[in-house]
Amino acid sequence: MQKIIAIVNHKGGVGKSTTTHNLGRALAIMGRKVLIIDNDPQANLTTSTGTTAPAKSIYSALCEDEPLPIHAVAQNLDLVPSELEYTKAEYKLQSDIKGYFKMRKALEKLTGYDFVLIDCPPSLGILTLNALIAANSVLVVVQSSFLSAKGLQTILDVVKDIKDDLNPRLEVEGFLLTQANNTVIRRDIAEWVRENYQGKVFQTLIRQNVALEEATARGQDIFQYNAHSNGAEDYRNLAKEVAG
């Protein structure tokens, strides 16, 4: 059964795109067939894969009802890219009575993937809601900081509303703590999240690791850039948890 995971947080800079790319690659290395979707007009996921100036993007699928444009990134790993034009999508989708269901419609035609990972923008607007309505589960990326952790209940409330009214199959995949280190404040935040959301937090922590930033800047995943880094080890472990 195809598993569709929306990767979210309404705060930027917490590691959603990094997680989508490297979790997708880790699952692909395990032999799973994976599609990663850049659902953000900032197109950070697209850039991080080294994809430039795609002829078609997610905009054509959601706003013009064309098939999803799929680009091969690596063995077992494909990408639906984004671009700046996608900034127009929010207005276009809001003016369409079926605008909240465009992602679901696009993915219904898709076969052959074990996992579909959707990288969402840092908001709970119509682009993120499209992903939540289409997904089986939601993975919440939480930077080990107070500002990142304080809005978690808001996300859970939105997920519950979507599940109750629009997508009964939607579940919480888990909370992923990123940019973890040994400072007192980061350890305290991680412990607070684990205590307040027991049973919903991944055992794997994504440690603060400069190699992850360097890989992104080079348009590579962490396994291409440095397969022996802490970042590569952490995303391997996360993939094992997600794959079950």
C-alpha positions as CSV (number, residue, x, y, z in Angstrom):
1,M,0.0,0.0,0.0
2,Q,1.3,3.4,-1.0
3,K,2.1,5.6,2.1
4,I,1.7,9.4,1.6
5,I,3.3,11.5,4.3
6,A,2.9,15.3,4.6
7,I,5.9,16.9,6.2
8,V,4.9,20.0,8.1
9,N,5.5,22.8,10.5
10,H,4.1,26.3,10.3
11,K,7.5,27.7,11.3
12,G,10.3,28.0,8.6
13,G,13.9,26.9,9.0
14,V,13.2,23.7,11.0
15,G,14.4,21.2,8.5
16,K,11.3,20.2,6.5
17,S,13.0,20.2,3.1
18,T,16.2,18.6,4.4
19,T,14.1,15.9,6.0
20,T,12.0,15.3,2.9
21,H,15.1,15.0,0.7
22,N,17.2,12.8,3.0
23,L,14.5,10.6,4.4
24,G,13.3,10.0,0.8
25,R,16.9,9.1,-0.2
26,A,17.4,6.8,2.8
27,L,14.1,5.0,2.0
28,A,15.3,4.7,-1.6
29,I,18.6,3.2,-0.6
30,M,16.6,0.6,1.4
31,G,15.0,-0.4,-1.9
32,R,11.7,1.5,-1.5
33,K,10.4,3.4,-4.5
34,V,9.9,7.0,-3.4
35,L,8.5,10.2,-4.8
36,I,9.3,13.5,-3.1
37,I,7.0,16.5,-3.8
38,D,8.0,20.1,-3.4
39,N,4.8,21.8,-2.3
40,D,6.4,25.1,-1.4
41,P,6.8,28.1,-3.7
42,Q,10.2,28.7,-2.1
43,A,11.3,25.5,-3.9
44,N,14.0,24.7,-1.4
45,L,13.5,21.0,-1.9
46,T,13.9,21.3,-5.7
47,T,17.1,23.4,-5.2
48,S,18.5,20.9,-2.7
49,T,18.2,18.1,-5.3
50,G,20.2,20.1,-7.9
51,T,17.1,20.5,-10.1
52,T,17.1,23.9,-11.9
53,A,14.6,25.5,-14.2
54,P,12.1,22.6,-14.6
55,A,9.9,22.8,-17.7
56,K,6.9,21.9,-15.6
57,S,6.3,22.1,-11.9
58,I,3.7,21.2,-9.3
59,Y,1.8,24.4,-10.4
60,S,0.8,22.7,-13.7
61,A,-0.7,19.7,-11.8
62,L,-2.6,21.6,-9.1
63,C,-3.6,24.7,-11.0
64,E,-3.9,23.4,-14.6
65,D,-5.0,19.8,-14.0
66,E,-2.0,18.4,-15.8
67,P,-0.3,15.1,-14.7
68,L,2.3,15.5,-12.0
69,P,5.7,16.3,-13.7
70,I,8.1,13.7,-12.4
71,H,11.9,14.0,-12.6
72,A,14.3,11.2,-11.7
73,V,16.7,12.3,-8.9
74,A,18.5,9.1,-8.0
75,Q,17.9,5.3,-8.1
76,N,14.4,4.7,-6.7
77,L,13.9,8.4,-6.0
78,D,11.8,10.9,-8.1
79,L,10.9,14.5,-7.6
80,V,7.9,16.7,-8.4
81,P,9.6,20.1,-8.5
82,S,8.3,23.5,-7.5
83,E,9.1,27.0,-8.8
84,L,8.4,30.7,-8.0
85,E,5.3,30.6,-10.2
86,Y,3.7,28.4,-7.5
87,T,3.2,31.6,-5.4
88,K,0.1,32.2,-7.6
89,A,-1.4,28.8,-6.6
90,E,-2.9,29.9,-3.3
91,Y,-5.1,32.5,-4.9
92,K,-6.1,30.2,-7.8
93,L,-6.9,27.3,-5.5
94,Q,-9.0,29.4,-3.1
95,S,-11.1,30.6,-6.0
96,D,-11.9,27.1,-7.1
97,I,-14.6,25.2,-5.2
98,K,-12.5,22.0,-5.5
99,G,-9.2,23.8,-4.7
100,Y,-8.6,21.9,-1.4
101,F,-8.7,18.6,-3.2
102,K,-6.3,19.1,-6.1
103,M,-3.3,17.3,-4.5
104,R,-5.5,14.3,-3.7
105,K,-6.8,14.2,-7.2
106,A,-3.3,14.4,-8.7
107,L,-2.1,11.5,-6.4
108,E,-5.0,9.3,-7.1
109,K,-3.6,8.8,-10.6
110,L,-0.2,7.8,-9.3
111,T,1.0,4.2,-9.0
112,G,4.3,2.4,-8.4
113,Y,5.5,4.2,-5.3
114,D,5.9,2.8,-1.8
115,F,6.3,6.3,-0.3
116,V,5.2,9.8,-1.3
117,L,6.7,12.5,0.9
118,I,5.2,16.0,0.5
119,D,7.4,19.0,1.7
120,C,4.9,21.7,2.8
121,P,5.4,25.5,3.1
122,P,5.8,27.1,6.6
123,S,2.1,27.8,7.0
124,L,-1.2,26.1,7.5
125,G,-2.7,27.6,4.4
126,I,-4.4,26.0,1.4
127,L,-1.2,24.4,0.0
128,T,-0.5,22.6,3.3
129,L,-4.2,21.7,3.7
130,N,-4.1,20.1,0.2
131,A,-1.3,17.9,1.4
132,L,-3.1,16.9,4.6
133,I,-6.3,16.0,2.7
134,A,-4.2,13.8,0.3
135,A,-2.0,12.2,2.9
136,N,-2.2,9.0,5.0
137,S,-0.1,10.6,7.8
138,V,1.6,13.7,8.9
139,L,5.2,14.0,10.1
140,V,5.8,17.2,12.1
141,V,9.4,18.5,12.0
142,V,10.3,20.2,15.3
143,Q,13.5,22.2,15.7
144,S,14.7,21.8,19.3
145,S,13.8,25.4,20.1
146,F,11.0,27.0,22.1
147,L,9.5,28.9,19.1
148,S,9.3,25.7,17.0
149,A,7.8,23.6,19.8
150,K,5.2,26.1,21.1
151,G,2.9,25.7,18.1
152,L,2.6,21.9,18.0
153,Q,-0.9,21.8,19.5
154,T,-2.1,24.1,16.7
155,I,-0.9,21.6,14.2
156,L,-2.5,18.7,16.0
157,D,-5.8,20.6,16.1
158,V,-5.7,21.2,12.4
159,V,-4.9,17.5,11.8
160,K,-7.8,16.5,14.0
161,D,-10.2,18.8,12.1
162,I,-9.0,17.4,8.7
163,K,-9.3,13.9,10.0
164,D,-12.8,14.5,11.4
165,D,-14.3,16.3,8.4
166,L,-12.2,15.6,5.2
167,N,-9.7,12.8,5.5
168,P,-10.6,10.0,8.0
169,R,-7.4,8.0,7.2
170,L,-5.1,10.8,8.3
171,E,-2.9,9.9,11.3
172,V,0.1,11.4,13.1
173,E,3.3,9.7,11.8
174,G,5.3,11.3,14.5
175,F,7.2,14.4,15.7
176,L,10.8,14.6,14.5
177,L,13.2,16.6,16.6
178,T,15.9,18.3,14.4
179,Q,19.0,20.4,15.0
180,A,19.5,18.6,18.3
181,N,22.7,19.3,20.4
182,N,23.9,19.0,23.9
183,T,23.1,22.5,25.1
184,V,20.8,22.7,28.1
185,I,18.0,24.5,26.3
186,R,17.9,22.1,23.4
187,R,17.9,19.1,25.8
188,D,15.1,20.7,27.8
189,I,13.0,21.4,24.7
190,A,13.4,17.8,23.5
191,E,12.4,16.4,26.9
192,W,9.4,18.8,27.0
193,V,8.2,17.5,23.6
194,R,8.6,13.9,24.6
195,E,6.7,14.4,27.9
196,N,3.9,16.3,26.3
197,Y,3.4,14.2,23.2
198,Q,4.2,10.7,24.6
199,G,4.1,8.0,22.0
200,K,4.2,10.4,19.1
201,V,7.9,11.4,19.0
202,F,10.4,9.4,16.9
203,Q,13.3,7.8,18.8
204,T,15.6,9.2,16.2
205,L,17.0,12.7,16.7
206,I,18.5,14.6,13.8
207,R,21.6,16.1,15.3
208,Q,23.0,19.5,14.4
209,N,25.4,18.6,11.6
210,V,27.1,21.1,9.3
211,A,27.4,18.3,6.6
212,L,23.6,18.5,6.1
213,E,23.8,22.2,5.3
214,E,26.8,21.7,3.0
215,A,25.1,18.9,1.1
216,T,22.0,21.1,0.5
217,A,24.2,24.0,-0.7
218,R,25.8,21.6,-3.3
219,G,22.5,20.2,-4.5
220,Q,23.2,16.8,-3.0
221,D,21.6,14.5,-0.4
222,I,23.6,13.7,2.7
223,F,24.5,10.2,1.4
224,Q,26.0,11.6,-1.8
225,Y,27.9,14.2,0.2
226,N,29.1,12.3,3.2
227,A,27.6,8.9,3.8
228,H,29.6,8.5,7.1
229,S,28.4,11.8,8.7
230,N,26.1,12.0,11.7
231,G,23.4,13.4,9.4
232,A,23.5,10.3,7.2
233,E,23.4,8.0,10.3
234,D,20.4,9.9,11.7
235,Y,18.4,9.8,8.5
236,R,19.1,6.0,8.0
237,N,17.7,5.4,11.5
238,L,14.7,7.6,10.8
239,A,14.0,5.7,7.6
240,K,14.0,2.4,9.5
241,E,11.4,3.8,11.9
242,V,9.2,5.1,9.1
243,A,9.5,1.9,7.1
244,G,8.6,-0.1,10.2
